[in-house]
Amino acid sequence: MLLKSLLTGFVTAASFAFIYRVPQKQVLRCGLIGAAGLFVFALTGYLGQVAAYFLAATLVALLSEITARMAREPVIVFLIPGVIPLVPGGMAYTTMLSFLQNDYPGGFEQLAVMLFAAGAIAGGITVTSSAFRALYRPRRGHAAD
Amino acid sequence: MEDLVEIVLLAGEVLLTNGAEIQRVEETIARMGKAAGFLSAEGFATPTGLFVSFYAPDGRVYTRVRRIRAVKNNIAKIAAVNSLSRAYASGEISTDEVKEALLELTKPEAVYFWPAILASGPGCAGFALIFDGSMLDALFAGIIGMLVALIGAWLSQYPIPRIASSAVGGTIVALCARLFCQFSAADMNKIILGAVMVLVPGVLMTTSLRDMLSGELVSGVSRGADALAIAVGVAAGVAVVLSVGV
């Protein structure tokens, strides 16, 4: 189960790195960050969904900030493919499908789950990047923020 | 001065049309404006428009408005503008070089970007597995994902609203999934769930909430509405196929 999350996390993050046209020499790193994120999500699943999303997104943001500084690229090069395995896009679709099929209770339930999932991911990213902004003073000519 | 205004505006426009964060656009405009010799450059960026005022040392103020229509996701271009603006701010490259490089970035891209279309296959297959699908489901989801990415690239040449092209994508996904399930024991719902991941606005949703959390209310709300519209489009496309002849 955990091994599967590492594998699928890597494949989806690296694939979407191509889809979002990340500079191609960074695709491997994007895949590794995605794998780490989904692995932590699977590992912390017993804490509840929101906590698991928050922790996984925090780790992805942390790794993205560090990798971005090492590779001298903007953070979103790693952050966007990295959160792809976590992101609740499938839930957005199933929510709307429930509404369209007149399953309103099911739709609202999934809507709430999706909003909290997206909120937890966004919160994890925002907390991490704010911390980096506050603590880290960019050196001259350093291409990362 | 007019020339410098155009360059900074162009940098902002390239960033916005390729899906950069609002904060990055506004910071880049301020940084490049300072480097170009303005006292200050104030930018107001939203996902659908860019407003910039430049305060020149001779007391004049240059204000420009740029309407942003189609937004694509091209992180390589964002990275390129980012390093250009940094190099310009630290005086490593001249104004002419920046202008040339920016104009290069605004050139229209090829309609079919094959690495992205081919990568949609493993991407969707991986999601089918994340959603607990079998290997067979993943295989079908991957095939459909590539097909949908190809059709999406073809549709992107025409001025079609995103909700409509999402609906077309959803319809194709559901049609193919039903077809495959006629001939095999695959789970149709898992195939569809995997294959719609190339269409569905997961990143947009998260970006919208990130914008709101960092106080960018206008872009947060408008990106959220955009994500909702796309999700409705995809789901409508799928629902049409699922409701026929069950």
Boltz contact constraints between the chains, C-beta under 6 A:
constraints:
  - contact:
      token1: [A, 8]
      token2: [B, 126]
      max_distance: 6.0
  - contact:
      token1: [A, 8]
      token2: [B, 129]
      max_distance: 6.0
  - contact:
      token1: [A, 8]
      token2: [B, 130]
      max_distance: 6.0
  - contact:
      token1: [A, 11]
      token2: [B, 122]
      max_distance: 6.0
  - contact:
      token1: [A, 11]
      token2: [B, 126]
      max_distance: 6.0
  - contact:
      token1: [A, 12]
      token2: [B, 123]
      max_distance: 6.0
  - contact:
      token1: [A, 12]
      token2: [B, 126]
      max_distance: 6.0
  - contact:
      token1: [A, 12]
      token2: [B, 127]
      max_distance: 6.0
  - contact:
      token1: [A, 15]
      token2: [B, 119]
      max_distance: 6.0
  - contact:
      token1: [A, 15]
      token2: [B, 122]
      max_distance: 6.0
  - contact:
      token1: [A, 15]
      token2: [B, 123]
      max_distance: 6.0
  - contact:
      token1: [A, 16]
      token2: [B, 123]
      max_distance: 6.0
  - contact:
      token1: [A, 18]
      token2: [B, 115]
      max_distance: 6.0
  - contact:
      token1: [A, 18]
      token2: [B, 116]
      max_distance: 6.0
  - contact:
      token1: [A, 18]
      token2: [B, 119]
      max_distance: 6.0
  - contact:
      token1: [A, 19]
      token2: [B, 116]
      max_distance: 6.0
  - contact:
      token1: [A, 19]
      token2: [B, 119]
      max_distance: 6.0
  - contact:
      token1: [A, 20]
      token2: [B, 73]
      max_distance: 6.0
  - contact:
      token1: [A, 20]
      token2: [B, 75]
      max_distance: 6.0
  - contact:
      token1: [A, 21]
      token2: [B, 74]
      max_distance: 6.0
  - contact:
      token1: [A, 21]
      token2: [B, 75]
      max_distance: 6.0
  - contact:
      token1: [A, 21]
      token2: [B, 76]
      max_distance: 6.0
  - contact:
      token1: [A, 22]
      token2: [B, 75]
      max_distance: 6.0
  - contact:
      token1: [A, 23]
      token2: [B, 76]
      max_distance: 6.0
  - contact:
      token1: [A, 23]
      token2: [B, 79]
      max_distance: 6.0
  - contact:
      token1: [A, 73]
      token2: [B, 79]
      max_distance: 6.0
  - contact:
      token1: [A, 74]
      token2: [B, 79]
      max_distance: 6.0
  - contact:
      token1: [A, 74]
      token2: [B, 82]
      max_distance: 6.0
  - contact:
      token1: [A, 77]
      token2: [B, 75]
      max_distance: 6.0
  - contact:
      token1: [A, 77]
      token2: [B, 79]
      max_distance: 6.0
  - contact:
      token1: [A, 80]
      token2: [B, 203]
      max_distance: 6.0
  - contact:
      token1: [A, 87]
      token2: [B, 202]
      max_distance: 6.0
  - contact:
      token1: [A, 87]
      token2: [B, 203]
      max_distance: 6.0
  - contact:
      token1: [A, 87]
      token2: [B, 206]
      max_distance: 6.0
  - contact:
      token1: [A, 88]
      token2: [B, 202]
      max_distance: 6.0
  - contact:
      token1: [A, 89]
      token2: [B, 197]
      max_distance: 6.0
  - contact:
      token1: [A, 89]
      token2: [B, 200]
      max_distance: 6.0
  - contact:
      token1: [A, 89]
      token2: [B, 202]
      max_distance: 6.0
  - contact:
      token1: [A, 90]
      token2: [B, 193]
      max_distance: 6.0
  - contact:
      token1: [A, 92]
      token2: [B, 200]
      max_distance: 6.0
  - contact:
      token1: [A, 92]
      token2: [B, 205]
      max_distance: 6.0
  - contact:
      token1: [A, 92]
      token2: [B, 231]
      max_distance: 6.0
  - contact:
      token1: [A, 93]
      token2: [B, 196]
      max_distance: 6.0
  - contact:
      token1: [A, 93]
      token2: [B, 200]
      max_distance: 6.0
  - contact:
      token1: [A, 93]
      token2: [B, 231]
      max_distance: 6.0
  - contact:
      token1: [A, 93]
      token2: [B, 234]
      max_distance: 6.0
  - contact:
      token1: [A, 93]
      token2: [B, 235]
      max_distance: 6.0
  - contact:
      token1: [A, 96]
      token2: [B, 231]
      max_distance: 6.0
  - contact:
      token1: [A, 96]
      token2: [B, 232]
      max_distance: 6.0
  - contact:
      token1: [A, 96]
      token2: [B, 235]
      max_distance: 6.0
  - contact:
      token1: [A, 97]
      token2: [B, 235]
      max_distance: 6.0
  - contact:
      token1: [A, 97]
      token2: [B, 239]
      max_distance: 6.0
  - contact:
      token1: [A, 100]
      token2: [B, 235]
      max_distance: 6.0
  - contact:
      token1: [A, 100]
      token2: [B, 239]
      max_distance: 6.0
  - contact:
      token1: [A, 118]
      token2: [B, 205]
      max_distance: 6.0
  - contact:
      token1: [A, 118]
      token2: [B, 206]
      max_distance: 6.0
  - contact:
      token1: [A, 118]
      token2: [B, 209]
      max_distance: 6.0
  - contact:
      token1: [A, 119]
      token2: [B, 209]
      max_distance: 6.0
  - contact:
      token1: [A, 121]
      token2: [B, 206]
      max_distance: 6.0
  - contact:
      token1: [A, 122]
      token2: [B, 206]
      max_distance: 6.0
  - contact:
      token1: [A, 122]
      token2: [B, 209]
      max_distance: 6.0
  - contact:
      token1: [A, 122]
      token2: [B, 210]
      max_distance: 6.0
  - contact:
      token1: [A, 122]
      token2: [B, 213]
      max_distance: 6.0
  - contact:
      token1: [A, 125]
      token2: [B, 210]
      max_distance: 6.0
  - contact:
      token1: [A, 126]
      token2: [B, 210]
      max_distance: 6.0
  - contact:
      token1: [A, 126]
      token2: [B, 213]
      max_distance: 6.0
  - contact:
      token1: [A, 126]
      token2: [B, 214]
      max_distance: 6.0
  - contact:
      token1: [A, 141]
      token2: [B, 90]
      max_distance: 6.0
  - contact:
      token1: [A, 143]
      token2: [B, 83]
      max_distance: 6.0
  - contact:
      token1: [A, 143]
      token2: [B, 86]
      max_distance: 6.0
